[in-house]
Amino acid sequence: MKKRVVAFLIALASCGLVAAAGAEDLPEASLKKDFPQLRYESLQPSGIKGLYEVETANGIVYYAPDASSLIVGNIFSAEGRNITRQRHNEKILARVKDLPLSKALKVGSGPHVIVEITDPDCPYCRKAARSLSGKDGWTRYIFFYPLSKSSADKVRHILCAPDPQEAYKESYQGLLDKKALVLCEREAVQELLRTHQEQGRRLGVEGTPFFVIDGRHIVPGADIPRIEKLLAAPAEKD
């Protein structure tokens, strides 16, 4: 059983980094001894006695050193608050501040700032794109996170195009589905695609579309009513 758990967690954290040395009171040595193949990014107290939060590249798990056990799942408060999801979102919002926005496809110039992780073949991504396009009041920074070869080819076509914004519109209107794609071989485009994909991984995106509004609000999925409500309010300033 332990071998199966370790194998699962190795897959879960396959993109992670081995954590640097933590505070002296953290059970880092025992975690490495119990699960030497686990890759993780940070280890810290969870707020629950005897349980430590372990951040992997793909989410949060928990370590109980007294039981030499890893626990996978969400922790809820007595009030029904998903503590694990809250911590995960806090980490996402912290990482959003370091996104290389200059590498994103920028659309619009309004006061609201939307970071958008999207896949050209995702029908919900297309639905969200149609809802957001052609309107004033926000600036979109679009990072492509293709989940198939077909999607990756469309992204390459967009990034290779003389007018990437126009190629993006065509793609999300479905016009590229039956159109011959232009796939340039420029290394700069390949590197840009890798950069886009890396941002989705860094944020721990589990599905597309994925939005962060004004650096404060996370909206997973094409929750158009919620997005419109956030964008209808005055833009929040730090």
VOPAKOL-881100 format. One record per residue (C-alpha): residue in one letter; x, y, z. Coordinates in steps of 0.5 Angstrom, whole numbers, plus 500, padded with zeros to 3 digits. Layout:
N
aXYZ/...
// end
This chain:
238
m500500500/k506505502/k509504495/r502505492/v502512496/v509514494/a508512487/f501517486/l505522490/i511522485/a506523479/l502528483/a509532484/s512530478/c514538476/g516540483/l522542486/v526539492/a524543498/a530547501/a532547508/g526549512/a526552520/e529548525/d522545528/l520543521/p520535521/e524535514/a528530516/s523525518/l519527511/k525525507/k526519511/d519516510/f518519503/p525520500/q522520493/l517525494/r518532491/y515538494/e516545494/s515547501/l513544508/q510548514/p505547520/s498546518/g495550524/i493543526/k497540532/g501534529/l500535522/y504539517/e502542510/v506540504/e506544498/t507540491/a507542484/n500540483/g497541490/i497541498/v498534501/y499533509/y504530513/a503526520/p510525522/d508521528/a504516524/s509517518/s504518513/l502522508/i494525507/v491527501/g485531501/n481537503/i481539510/f474543512/s473547518/a467546523/e464552519/g465548512/r470552510/n475549505/i482550509/t486546503/r483550498/q484557501/r491555502/h492553495/n488560492/e493564497/k499561494/i496562487/l495569488/a502570490/r505567484/v500571480/k504577482/d510574478/l507572472/p511575466/l505579463/s510581457/k510574455/a502574455/l498575449/k495582451/v488584449/g484591451/s487596455/g482597461/p483598468/h480591470/v486586469/i484579467/v490573467/e487568463/i489561462/t486558456/d486552451/p484553444/d480547443/c476547450/p469549448/y468553455/c474557453/r471559447/k465561450/a468565456/a473568450/r466570446/s463573453/l469577454/s471580447/g469586444/k468590451/d471595454/g474596461/w479591462/t486588460/r486581458/y493577459/i492571456/f497565457/f496559453/y495552456/p494547451/l492540453/s493536446/k497536440/s491539436/s491545441/a498546441/d498547434/k493552434/v497556439/r503555435/h499558429/i497564433/l504566436/c507565429/a501570426/p503577424/d497579428/p496574434/q490578436/e486576430/a489569429/y487568437/k480571435/e479566429/s481560433/y476562439/q471563434/g472556431/l475558424/l481554425/d478548426/k478546418/k483551416/a490549414/l495552420/v501556419/l506553424/c513556423/e519553426/r522560430/e525558436/a523564439/v515562438/q517555441/e520558447/l514563448/l510557448/r514553453/t513559457/h506560457/q505552459/e510553465/q505559467/g499554468/r504549471/r506554476/l499556478/g497549479/v491549474/e487543473/g483545468/t481551463/p479556462/f482559469/f482566471/v485571476/i481578476/d485584479/g490579482/r485578488/h479573485/i480566482/v475564477/p476556475/g472555469/a467559465/d463562470/i461568466/p456571471/r461571477/i466574472/e461579469/k460581477/l467582478/l468586472/a462590473/a465593480/p470598480/a477596479/e480594485/k487598487/d493595491/
// end
